[in-house]
Amino acid sequence: MGTAVHLCGCFNSTTSNSHQLQPFKTRTKCNYAAQSVKALPIRILSVGKKRSRGLQLLVDDYIEKIKYYCSVEDVQIRPNPRNARDHRAQVDDEDTAVMNIIRSDDWVVMLDERGQDIGSEQMAELVGGASNTGASRLSFCIGGPYGHGRKIRERANISIKLSSLVLNHQIALLVLMEQLYRSWTILRGQKYHH
């Protein structure tokens, strides 16, 4: 992945091993809408405590919807309770756990409150254009209560935020799942069904 790629005019190579998102131009339509798009498998890595039954039912419902378009995997990573008093050590341990799951050929999207603010059309472009990066999988990373560690921040190919509001990691997961489903309906030119 050492060469520059072009994705809707939004990606370029700023380092030798990662593709960074440049500011999206305001658009009302996704460049990939209703075109044939190679569906990369999606893996969602989220750090956090056990989910409520209600949240898990909603996540499972979205997984079933997304599976119609591509392979999707939901991976939960437990926060490190041994270092609960030492936030830095906890983040470092969670960081290591996430990095142990990410493969070298993953295209990594970090969800972060300081990431680039994108809309549904831009999310669809991100999903639709990820296959042009040379990656074999699209991995979305949701940090725990203290955010992401240094390793994942350096490894991420792109950093986005889902809202200008700071979202709890469980709410962020649900918003991400809904936006991934919405992205595929945009890419396929289909009507969005709740």
N, C-alpha and C positions, 0 to 999 in steps of 0.2 A: 504494500500500500504506500510506496514511497513516491508515487507520481501524482501529479495534480489531476483532479477530476472536475468535471463540470456538471453541476446539478441545478438546473433551472436558474443558472446565474447566481446561485446562492452559496456554492462551496468552492473553496480553493485550498491549496496546500500551503500552510504557513510554517510547518515544520516538516522534517523528513519522514515522519511516520504517522502524522495525523491530518485529517481533513477538518477544517474548522468552518463553522457556519458564519457567513458574512450577513450583514443585515438584509432581511427580506425586503424587497420592494413591495409596497402595498398593492395587492392584487385582489380581484374579486373572483378569479377563476384559477384553479390549479392547472399547471401545464400538462399534467399527466392524466387529467380527468377523461374518462371514457376511452382510454387507450390501453393497449395490452401492456401490463406491467408484471415483471417477474416478482413473485411474492417470496421475499426472504422470510425464513422462520423468525418468529419474534420470541424473545425471552424477556420476562419482566422480573427483575431482581429487586425485592423490597425488604428493607431491614425494619423489624418491628416485632412487638409482642403478638401473641395469638390474636387472631381476628375474631370479631364477634360473628355469631352465626348468621345474622342478617347481612353483614358486609360480605361474608364468604359466599352467600347465595347470590348476591348481585354480581360479584366477581365471576363466579361460575357461569352465570347467565351470559355475561359479556364474552367470556372465553368461548362458549358454544357459538355465539354469533360470529366472532372473529375467525373461528376454525373453518367457517364456510369459505373464507378467502385465503387463509394461510395457517401454517402450523404456529401454535402459540403455547408457551410454557410459563407458568406462574411459579416462581421460586421464592419462598419465604426464608429470610435469614434472621435468626434470633439475635436480639441485641445481647451484648456481653454483660451479664449481671454481676460477674466478679468485680468488675471495675466501675460499678454504677456511681461511685462517689468521685471517681477520676474521669471526668468527661473526655479528656484528651486520649487517655488510654482506651476508653470504650470506643471512641471513633476510630482509633488506629486498629483495634481488633476487628471491628466491623469492616473497615477498609480492606484488611487482609482477607477476610472471609469472602468479600465480593470479588476481589482480584483473583482468588483461587478458582472462581467459577467462570470468569471471563476468558475466552480463548483469544489467541493472537489475531485471528481473522474475524473477530466480532467487530461490528460497527457500533460504538457505544454512545448512547444518548443519556446524559446525566440530567435529571430533573433537579433544578436548583432555583431558589428564590431570586438569585442574582443572574440567572440565565437569560437568554434572549426571549423576549415576549413574542409568541407566535399565535396565529389564529388557526382555525380548523383547516382552511385552504393550505396554509403553509405546512401544517402537520401532515396533510395528505401528500404534499410535495416531498416532504422528508421521507415518509414511508415509501412512496412510489419511486423515488430516486435513489434509495439506499442500495439497490441492486447494482447501480452504476459505480459504486465505490470499490468493488472487488471483494467485498465482505461476503461471508457465507451465512451470517446471522445478524439480526438487529437486536441489540440488548439495551433495554431501558433500565436505568438504575434510580431507585428511590431510596434516599438515605433515611436514617433513623432520626430520633428527636434532636440530635446534635449535628445533623447534616452529614456531609461526605468528608472522607479523609483525603490526604494529599495524593495518594497513589491513584485513586479513581479520578480525581480532578486532573491529574496529568495524563491519564490514559484516555479520558473521554474525548471522543471525536467532536462532540457538540454538547452544549449546555443550554437547556431551554427551561422556561418557567411556564406553568400551566395557568397561572393567575397572578395578578398583582397582589393579591392577598396571600399571606403565608398560610399554607395548607398543612394540616396534620397529615402524616404519611399515609394513613388509611384513606383519607378523603382524596389525597393526591392519586393514590392507586385507582380509586373509582373513576376519577375524572380522566386519568390516562386511558383506562379501559374503554370508556365511552368515546373518547377522541380517536382511539385506534379503530373502533368500529365505524365511527363517522368517516374517518379517513378512507376506509375501504369502500364505503358507499359512494363517496365523492369520486374515488379512482375508477370505480366501475360504472359511474353515471347512473346509480340507482337511487330510488327514493329512500330517505332515512326513516326507519321505523324504530320507535322507542322500545 
